Amino acid sequence: MSALQLQDIYLARQRIEALVRRTPMEYSPSLSQRLGVAVYLKLESQQLTGSFKLRGASNAVAQLNTEQKNRGVVAASTGNHGRALAHAASQQGVKATICLSNLVPANKVRAIRELGAEVCIIGQSQDDAQREAERIAREQGATLLPPFDHPAIIAGQGTLGLEILEQLPDVAQVLVPLSGGGLFAGVALALKSINSQIITHGISMQRGAAMHASLAVGHPVEVEELLTLADSLGGGIGLDNRYTFGMTRERCDHLHLLSEASIANALRHAYREERLVLEGAAVVGIAALLDGLVVARGPIVVVVSGRNVDTEQHLRVLAGADA
């Protein structure tokens, strides 16, 4: 395994500059007042496909050679990676097949199909979908582009870290949703390579946080995938994880786990106070601040990772339900 470097992230930015948005960084009056320090929201929810995943997917597809592009790409996804890869493949004239478990919300399945990808729904977990994607890659010769544990994916997500530093050079702490670790690994590599004093926080849910469980025992482990408002953070990290586990262990200063009630409260806060419609995975940083889990030392940046929420679920949460 060759280690990723900051240079890989700069090269990724050159490749994807015309393919993704430079997303806004917005000051949050409500959270700043609550903590007593400046809090900013990095609105990756305004990315073209509604989440940060487009960065990594675009970089990975752009790095394929002609033969690989002709054979197409395949991936397993909890929804957002599949949507991003379908979009990136379509933009670059490549066939995409996306494998999803039955836990993926219907709105995300529909969005992937609408982008022209072939969709395969199988099993009850991200791991089931991953095994099917591996079978298709083996039998059809398609290039397997995983959601997180791939150098081009990580480097693409890391471009988000470069933008944070350019938009807020004196940032002291950054809160990043943490699942398989592609986003966290890329962003933390960018941040700490440029300023090692920046404090990084990985944020997950209590229900099925595979990276947290793996870090606790010192190696990748499987966990049961459970229904959660933060569905995009579901799934394992892969028992043969090559990149994100080690990169997260090396650069994660704090890791926080949130209850479903905390995530629901943050969804309501985002809508009422920030005027943002977000998915559960995207508000975990806000939830960590609302729960008082982060020492108030600013400026703080919260990565708001996506907006692809199921409308009915969002309405239930706004009405006061926690699921």
N, C-alpha and C positions, 0 to 999 in steps of 0.2 A: 504494500500500500504506500503510494507516494503521498506525502503530506500536502494538503492544499496550502497555498500562500496568498497573501494579499494581492499579488500580481494577477492571480487567477480571477479575482473578483473584478479588477480593473479591466481585464480582457473581456470578461463577460459583459461588462457594461458597454463596451464598444460594440459587441455583437448585437445587443438587444435594444440599444438606444432608440431605434426607430420602431420597435415592436411593442414597447410597454410605455406606460405613463410614468412621469416623475410625479409622485403623489404629494398632496399638500401636507404641511405640518401646521396644526391649528392649536392655538392657546386655549386651554379649558378654564374659564373663569370659575366654574363650580368646583372642580377638583383642586384648583390652585387655592381657592379660598378655604376649602376643607383641610388641606394639608399645611397651608401657610408657606408653601414654596411654589414656584412656577411649574405647572404641569402642562405638557403638550401632547396632543394626539397625532400620531403619524398615520394618516388615513389611507392605508393600503386597501381599505374597503372601496375606494374609488378607482382601483385598478380596472382595466378594461373588462376582465371576466369576473370582477367582483371580489378578487382575493389576490394576495401576494404570489400565489402559485404560478402566475403567468411568467414571472421573472425566470424561475428555474427551468420551466418547460420550454420557453423560447430559447434559452441558452443551450439546452440539451439538443433540441432539434436542429439548431443552427450549426452545431458541431458535427452532425452526421455527414458522412461522405455520400456520394451519388448512389452507390449500390445500396447503402443502408436506407436512404430515403425511398428508393424504389421498392424495398421490401416492407416498408411501413414500420410503425412503432406500436408498442403495446404497454399497458400499465395497469396496475391495481390502484384503486383510489377510494377514499371515503367521500369523494364528490368534487372537491375543489381542484385537486391535481388533475383529475380526469377532464374537468371542464377546461382547465388551462391548457392541457396537452392537446385536447381536441381543437382548441382555437389556434394554438401555435402550429400544429400540424397542417391545419386548413390554410393558414396564412402562407405556409412554405410549401404547399402542394404535396403533402405527405399523408398517406392513409393512417388512421389511428384506430386502435381497438382498446376499449376501456372496460376493465373487469371490476364489478362492484358487488358488494355483499347485499343481502336483503335488508340490512340496517340503514342503508343510504336513503335519505329522504327523497320522496318522489320528485320534488322540484329540481333537485340536482341531477337526477337521472334524466329528466325531460330536457334540461338545458344542455346536457352532453349530447343527446341524440340530435337536438336542433343544430348543433355545430357540425353535424355530418359524420360523427364518429360511429363506429359499430360498438354496441353496448352488450356486454355479457354479464348477467346477474346470476350469482352463484353463492351458496353457503350463507353462514350467519356471522362471518367475521372478516376483517381485513386480511387475515392470514389465509382464509379460504380463497378470497379473490386473488391474492398474491400467487398462490399455487397454480391457479388457472392461467394467470398471465404468464407464468414461467413455462407452462405446458405449451401455450400458443407460440411463445418465442422459440421454443425448442423445435416444434413441429412445422412451423410456418416460416421460420427464419426472420421474424420481425425483431427489431431491436427493443429490448426491455428497458424502459425508462421508469425506474421506481420513483415513488413520491418524495423520497428524502435522501436515501443512502446512496448517493451518486455524486461524484465530484462536480459535474456540470450543473446539476440541480442545486447543490449547495452554493456554488460560486454565483449562480444567478440570483439566489435569494440574498446572498451577501451584498448585492448592489443596493439593497434597502439600507444596510448599515452605512454605506458611503453617503447616501442621501441624508440620513439623520445627522451625520457629522458636518455636512455642508450646510444644512439648514439651521443647525443649532450647535456650533462648534464647542460651546462650553457645557454640553450635556454632562450630567454627573451620574445618572442612573438610567438604565433602559430596561423596560419590562416587555418580555417577548413570550407569546404563547408557545408552549412546548409540548410536542407530541412525539413524532419520529425524530425530530431534531434537525431537519434540513434548514428550516428558517433560523432556529436558534444558532446552529453551528455556523452558518454563513454570516449572520449579523454579528455574532460575538467575535468571529475571526476578524471582520472588518474593523469593529470598534476597538478591540484590544490591541490589534496590530498598530493602530494609529495612536491610541491613548490607553495605556494599560491601567490607568486609574479609574476608568469608567466601570461602575458596578453593574453587573448583569443579573437579571432575575428571570428565571424560567418559570412559567405559570401553567399549571395543569389542573384538571379536575380530580376529585377524590375517586371517582368511579372508573377504574381501569386505566390508571396512569402508568403505562408500560416503561417509559424512560425513568420515572421516579423509582419504580420497583427494581429496575435493572441497576441503577446507580447505587441503590441501597445494598445490594449484594455483590457488586463489583463486576458483573458481567450481564449480557443480555438475557432476559427471561421472558417467557410468555405470561400474559395475564388474561383473565377472562374479559372479553369485550362486553361492556354493559351499556344500556341505553343512558344517554346523558344529553343535557341541553347543549353541551359542547361537543356535538357529534363529530366535528372535523378533527378533534383531538383524539379520537378513538383509534384502536389498532395497535399492533405490536411494533417493535423496532427491528425485528428480525434477529433470530438467534445467531446468524452469521454476519451481523452488522459490522461493516468495515470502516465506516467514517464517523457517523454522527454520534455514536456512543462515546468514543474517545474524545472527540472534539467538544462535546457537551460537558463531559466530566472535567476536562481541562479548563474550560472557560466559564462555567456556570458558578457564580458567586452565591446565589441563593435560589432555592427551588420551593415554590409554594403550591399547595393543593387546596382546591376550593370546593365547597359544598354546592349542591344543586340550588339551594336557596340563595347562596351568594351570587351565583351566576345569573339567576333570575332577577335578583335585585339590581345587578349591574346592567342587564338588558333594559330594565325599566328606567334606570338612571340615564343610560345612553339616549333613549328615546325622549324622555321628558326634559332633561337638562342640556343634552348636547345636540338634540334634534337629529339623531342618527338611528337608522334602522340597521341593526347588526345581527350577526349570528352569534350563538353562544360562545364559540371558540374565540371570537374577536373581542369579547368584553372581559376576558379573564384578568387582564392587566388592570382594567378599571375596578373589577371586583376586589383585587388584592389591595388596591388603595382604599376603597370604601371599607374594607375589613380591617384596616390598620396594620397590614402585614409588612409594610415597607417604611423604613425610617425616613422621615421627612427631610431629605437633603436633596436640593434641586440644583439646576433644572432636571426634571424627570420627563422622560419620553415614554409614552405607552404605545406600543405597536398595536394598531387596530387592524386585524388581519383580513377580515372579510365581511361581506354583507349578504351572503347567499343563504338567508334564513327561510325556512318554511313559513309562509304567511300565516297559516292557521295556528301553528305553534306560537309564533310571535304574538298574535292577538290573545291567545290564552294566557301567556305570561304577563302581558300588559294588563290583563283583567285581574291579575292577582294570583294565578296558578303558578306553581314552580316547575311545571312540565307541560 
